[in-house]
Amino acid sequence: MSGAGSTFAFPLLSQWGAKFQAVEESGMDIAASLDGPLAPEGGLGSPLSPWAGGLDYEPVGSLGGIMRVIAGAVDFGASERPLPAEEVDRHKLMQFPIVTGGVAVVFNLPGVADGALRLSGAVLADIYLGKVTSWSDPALKALNPDVTLPDAPIDVVHRGDGSGTTYNFAAYLADASGDWRERVGVDTELKWPVGRGVKGSGGIVRSVAADRNSIGYVEVGQARRDGLPAALVENRAGEFRAPSPDSIAAAAAGADWAGSRHHDLLLTGATDPRAYPIAATVHVLMPRETGPTSARTLRFFDDALTHWRRDAVDLGYVPLPDEVVGQIRSYWKSTQR
């Protein structure tokens, strides 16, 4: 089974892929008691075909994943930027969420601990617009009166490839800053006014970890695993929140998945005062046509969403609620052709 796209979700998909390979090699389906949309007879409870090899997933970024699944080069693409429902229909695809996570704003400031730095959306936008260029800028001092910030230039790091993480980060900045909306906008690839572009989430982590006075953005689980401190970020209610499982779950709680066509929702507009404001959902895109390949792909995601949820928690993501998983399984049945 082949997939491509999100670097944000790569650690989780890798873990799920290893488990699926073990299930396939055993020749049995762990979801034997469940019904599913996979075949006219048998469903998810039937024995697996004697496939082997698990998952071959390339973390090429969300834009690359979208392009590859549209071209028919992979069995599925993964992206934090959902395609609009009209595009999903035009390309005869299905689109559904698999997990939620957070985009952490990470920094390298000696002596400034994790969760000590506060950033509003407006000031963060001004940093990435090149209007706030020093850590000693009055706007940063006003947000952080009890933090000793260096009188040093801000080393701005951003993604240089097409990225769903960038899309959600830019959506948050656009919500907070009219200047950002007009000058830069929201997309997987941007014309950045300042900073240096790096490839993939790993490039952000390596650059920020290595370079003093730098700032970047990356999936929160990866930031935690690599020991990068993250800022508290201001939400719509004016509260500064850390990217924690509870604050990400609060952002996801208001999502109307059932009311959206092909699940084309972003979470960056959450209004709950407890919510972390840069939450992102990973979406899977795959062809609608039925057949052995699509059946195997859906079997993989069914097992992942129902049996391997703990992997998401352990890696710093937030699993989908049971109710949403049930809605997704119904969506498979109604959308596959």
C-alpha positions in Angstrom: 0.0 0.0 0.0 1.4 3.4 -1.0 0.8 6.8 0.4 2.4 10.2 0.4 2.1 13.7 1.8 2.0 15.1 5.3 5.2 15.2 7.3 3.1 16.3 10.2 1.5 12.8 10.4 4.6 10.8 9.3 5.5 9.4 12.7 2.0 8.2 13.3 1.5 6.7 9.9 4.8 4.9 10.2 3.7 3.3 13.4 0.4 2.3 12.0 2.0 0.9 8.9 4.3 -1.3 11.0 1.3 -2.7 12.9 -0.7 -3.2 9.7 2.2 -5.2 8.2 2.2 -7.5 11.2 -1.6 -8.0 10.9 -1.3 -8.8 7.2 1.6 -11.2 7.7 -0.5 -13.0 10.3 -3.3 -13.4 7.7 -6.0 -12.3 10.2 -8.1 -9.2 10.6 -8.1 -7.8 14.2 -11.4 -6.1 13.5 -13.2 -9.4 13.1 -16.3 -8.2 15.0 -16.9 -5.0 13.0 -18.9 -4.3 9.9 -17.4 -2.3 7.1 -17.8 -0.9 3.6 -15.1 -3.0 2.0 -16.8 -5.8 0.0 -20.3 -6.9 -0.8 -19.8 -10.0 1.2 -17.6 -10.6 4.2 -16.9 -7.1 5.3 -14.1 -6.2 7.7 -14.5 -9.5 9.5 -13.3 -11.6 6.6 -9.7 -13.0 6.6 -7.1 -10.8 5.0 -5.8 -11.6 1.5 -2.2 -12.8 1.7 -0.7 -9.4 1.1 2.5 -8.3 2.8 4.7 -5.3 2.9 2.7 -3.0 5.1 2.8 0.7 4.1 5.2 2.6 1.8 4.7 6.2 2.8 6.7 9.2 1.5 6.6 12.3 3.7 6.8 14.8 0.8 4.5 17.4 2.3 0.8 17.9 2.0 0.9 19.5 -1.4 2.9 16.6 -2.8 0.5 14.1 -1.3 -2.5 15.9 -2.9 -0.8 16.0 -6.3 0.2 12.4 -6.2 -3.2 11.0 -5.2 -4.9 13.1 -7.9 -2.4 11.7 -10.4 -3.1 8.2 -9.3 0.5 7.6 -8.3 -0.4 6.5 -4.7 -3.2 4.7 -3.0 -3.8 7.7 -0.6 -2.5 11.1 0.2 -2.4 12.8 3.6 -2.7 16.5 4.2 -3.5 19.0 6.9 -5.0 21.2 4.2 -8.4 19.8 3.2 -9.4 20.1 -0.4 -12.7 22.0 -0.9 -15.6 19.7 -1.4 -16.0 20.7 -5.0 -12.4 19.6 -5.8 -12.9 16.3 -4.0 -15.9 15.7 -6.2 -14.2 16.8 -9.4 -11.3 14.4 -8.8 -13.7 11.6 -7.7 -12.0 11.2 -4.3 -13.0 10.6 -0.8 -11.7 12.8 2.0 -11.9 12.1 5.7 -10.0 13.0 8.9 -7.8 10.5 10.7 -6.2 12.5 13.7 -5.9 15.9 15.2 -2.7 17.6 16.3 -1.3 21.0 17.1 1.2 23.3 15.3 3.6 24.4 18.0 5.5 27.7 17.7 9.0 26.6 18.7 12.0 28.8 19.6 15.6 28.7 20.7 16.2 31.3 23.3 18.7 30.4 26.0 17.2 30.8 29.5 13.6 30.9 28.2 11.8 27.7 29.2 9.0 25.8 27.5 5.7 27.7 28.0 7.4 30.9 29.2 7.1 32.8 26.0 3.8 34.4 25.0 2.9 35.3 21.4 -0.3 36.9 20.1 -1.4 36.2 16.5 -0.8 39.8 15.5 2.8 39.9 16.9 3.6 36.4 15.4 2.3 37.7 12.0 4.5 40.8 12.3 7.5 38.6 13.0 6.8 36.6 9.8 6.1 39.8 7.9 9.4 41.3 8.9 7.9 44.1 10.9 9.1 42.8 14.3 12.8 41.9 13.8 14.3 41.8 17.3 13.5 39.8 20.4 13.8 43.1 22.3 11.0 44.7 20.3 8.5 46.6 22.5 5.6 44.4 21.2 7.3 41.3 22.5 8.3 42.9 25.8 4.7 44.0 26.4 3.5 40.4 26.0 6.4 39.0 28.1 7.1 41.5 30.9 8.6 38.9 33.2 10.8 37.2 30.6 14.3 38.3 29.8 14.5 38.4 26.0 17.8 39.0 24.2 18.6 42.2 22.2 19.2 40.0 19.1 17.7 39.6 15.6 14.9 37.1 15.3 16.1 34.2 13.0 12.8 33.3 11.2 12.5 29.8 9.9 9.6 28.5 7.7 8.8 25.6 5.5 10.2 25.9 1.9 8.0 23.0 0.5 4.3 22.7 0.0 3.0 22.1 3.6 -0.3 21.6 5.3 1.4 22.7 8.5 2.1 26.0 6.7 -1.5 26.2 5.6 -2.8 26.0 9.1 -0.2 28.3 10.5 -1.0 30.9 7.8 -4.7 30.5 8.5 -4.1 31.4 12.1 -2.0 34.4 11.1 -4.6 35.6 8.6 -7.3 35.3 11.2 -5.3 37.6 13.5 -3.8 40.0 11.1 -5.4 41.9 8.2 -1.9 42.8 7.0 -1.0 39.1 6.7 -4.3 38.4 4.9 -3.6 41.1 2.3 0.1 40.7 1.8 0.6 36.9 2.1 -2.6 35.0 2.5 -3.2 31.3 3.2 -1.8 28.4 1.1 0.5 25.4 1.4 3.2 27.4 -0.4 3.7 31.1 0.4 5.8 34.0 -0.8 7.4 34.6 2.5 8.4 38.2 3.2 11.3 37.2 5.4 13.1 34.2 6.8 14.7 31.0 5.4 12.9 28.0 4.0 13.7 24.5 5.0 12.3 21.1 3.8 9.9 19.2 6.0 9.1 19.2 9.7 12.6 17.7 10.3 14.2 20.7 8.6 12.3 23.0 11.0 13.4 21.0 14.1 17.0 20.8 13.0 17.3 24.5 12.2 15.6 25.8 15.3 17.5 23.4 17.6 20.8 24.4 16.0 20.4 28.2 15.7 20.1 30.5 18.7 17.4 33.2 18.6 15.4 31.3 16.0 11.7 30.7 15.7 9.7 28.2 13.7 6.6 26.0 13.6 6.2 22.3 13.7 3.8 19.5 14.8 3.7 19.5 18.6 4.6 15.8 19.1 7.7 16.2 17.1 8.6 19.4 19.0 8.2 17.5 22.3 10.1 14.4 21.1 13.1 16.6 20.1 13.0 18.8 23.2 12.1 22.1 21.6 10.3 24.6 23.8 7.0 25.9 22.6 5.3 29.2 23.1 1.9 30.0 24.6 -0.3 31.3 21.7 -3.2 33.6 22.0 -6.6 32.2 21.0 -9.8 34.0 19.9 -10.9 34.5 23.5 -7.7 36.3 24.3 -6.3 33.4 26.4 -2.7 32.1 25.9 -2.7 28.4 25.6 0.0 25.7 25.3 -0.4 23.0 22.7 -1.5 20.2 25.0 -3.9 17.2 24.4 -6.6 19.0 26.3 -6.3 22.3 24.5 -6.1 20.6 21.1 -9.2 18.5 22.0 -11.0 21.6 23.0 -10.3 23.1 19.5 -11.6 20.0 17.8 -14.7 19.7 20.0 -16.6 22.3 18.1 -16.0 20.9 14.6 -19.1 20.0 12.7 -17.8 17.1 10.8 -21.3 15.6 10.1 -22.4 18.9 8.6 -19.5 19.3 6.2 -19.2 17.9 2.7 -16.2 15.7 2.5 -14.9 16.9 5.9 -13.4 20.1 4.5 -13.0 21.9 7.8 -10.1 23.8 9.5 -9.9 24.1 13.3 -8.0 27.4 13.5 -11.2 29.4 14.1 -12.1 27.6 17.4 -13.8 29.9 19.9 -13.6 27.8 23.1 -11.5 29.8 25.6 -9.7 26.5 26.5 -8.7 25.8 22.8 -5.2 26.0 21.4 -5.6 28.2 18.3 -3.4 26.4 15.8 -4.9 22.9 15.9 -4.8 20.9 12.6 -6.5 17.8 11.4 -4.8 15.3 9.1 -7.1 14.4 6.2 -6.7 11.4 3.9 -7.6 11.6 0.2 -8.2 8.4 -1.8 -10.1 7.3 -4.9 -13.7 6.4 -4.5 -13.6 3.3 -6.8 -14.1 0.0 -5.1 -11.6 -2.8 -5.5 -8.9 -4.8 -3.7 -6.6 -1.8 -3.4 -9.2 0.6 -1.9 -10.5 -2.2 0.3 -7.1 -2.8 1.7 -6.6 1.0 2.3 -9.9 1.3 4.1 -9.1 -1.7 6.2 -5.8 -0.1 7.2 -7.6 3.1 8.3 -10.4 1.3 10.0 -7.9 -0.6 12.2 -6.0 2.6 12.8 -9.1 4.6 13.9 -10.6 1.9 16.1 -7.7 -0.3 17.5 -4.5 1.8 17.3 -5.8 5.0 18.8 -3.3 4.8 21.7 -0.4 5.2 19.2 -1.8 8.7 18.4 -1.9 9.6 22.1 1.7 8.3 22.7 3.0 10.3 19.8 1.4 13.6 20.9 -1.7 13.6 18.7 -5.4 13.6 19.7 -7.5 10.7 18.4 -10.9 11.3 16.8 -13.9 10.9 19.1 -15.8 7.6 18.7 -18.8 9.5 17.3 -16.6 11.0 14.5 -15.1 7.6 13.7 -18.7 6.2 13.3 -19.5 9.1 11.0 -16.4 8.4 8.9 -17.3 4.7 8.5 -20.8 5.7 7.3 -19.2 8.2 4.9 -17.1 5.4 3.4 -20.2 3.3 2.8 -22.1 6.2 1.2 -19.3 7.6 -0.9 -17.5 4.6 -2.4 -18.6 3.6 -5.9 
